[in-house]
Amino acid sequence: MTATVNVYLDKQEYGKDKVRLLKVHKDTNVHRVDDLTIRCLLSGSSFTTSYTEASNKAVVATDSIKNTCYILAKSSKVVDTLELFAAELANHFLNTYGWVEGAHVTIIRHRWARMIIDGKEHNHSFWRDGDETRQTEIFIKRGPNCKGRRTIDLKSSIAGLLVLKTTGSSFEDFVRDEYTTLPETKDRILSTCVDSTWEFNIPAVDSANLLSTLGQIPFNNIYDSVRDVTCDIFAKDESASVQATLYKMAAKSINNWKWLERVSYALPNRHFFAVDLKYFRGTKNLQEHADVYQPLADPSGLITATVARSLGARL
Ligand SMILES: O=c1[nH]c(=O)c2[nH]c(=O)[nH]c2[nH]1
């Protein structure tokens, strides 16, 4: 006999994941594209019985959730601003189904860069210039006492921005003990695959004003700027460590944009070791002689941090 255990449903969210959608903006003959992967998850106490009592009475089919992504993409004016399209989708579910308490939408945007043909940007042909993606995640909740009130958790990110610099990076003065084999270096290759997330500070708002309030935030400029800051500091910093370079990147973006509350980075330190070639005719390839390296697939370092705006920094 199995012992009976008292349990309860602690958390739940359901919806459609990996909804693939390409929106082509044909307002002029210079077409633009948004290639998206969308996840929409709904939550609320009304869904409890779908788990505990096999009742689907409150369940909006995930198939309908998928259809909604396409229908809203057809009419929306803001698909090209991920944060606004995610907000439009999430708020749609809250407005349409009075029993939905939370709508959680994540959108990933895949890169398509305009082709250069005969020296000119082509009107309607694109190529995939890397696996890096732009992402946003919004969680909109209905106000507990006021059904038209919305609280908004919103963060956006860059994922998979692969970068490498061939000098301008050192790593010295770290702990040396009986576990240490790594030599100190004044000059090494620095390479990472940037994941960066920036969290917005958004006050609660009425549903009717949600899109116009969010519309005041220059989301696309913030994304471009965080990416530029990341690349600029990566290239120019005389890096003492991944940790120190990361902190400069995050601090700069918080200082640049008043809407940002916290900026996080996860930076794998992809190691490149100079190959010791002295066995071959005494060939010098270490320290200042290094120009042939072996990229190490695994392991990598992993340096992560979140930098937050100081309390009072808004005053
Ligand atoms: O920038 C670095 N930070 C570290 O913490 C570390 N540890 C290590 O072995 N190499 C590096 N590089």
The ligand as a Gaussian input file, in Angstrom:
#p B3LYP/6-31G(d) Opt

LIG

0 1
 O       38.600000      36.883000     -15.968000
 C       38.808000      35.850000     -15.315000
 N       38.179000      35.659000     -14.124000
 C       38.372000      34.544000     -13.363000
 O       37.791000      34.418000     -12.244000
 C       39.237000      33.547000     -13.871000
 N       39.635000      32.328000     -13.402000
 C       40.464000      31.791000     -14.351000
 O       41.027000      30.649000     -14.268000
 N       40.618000      32.654000     -15.403000
 C       39.876000      33.750000     -15.127000
 N       39.627000      34.889000     -15.830000

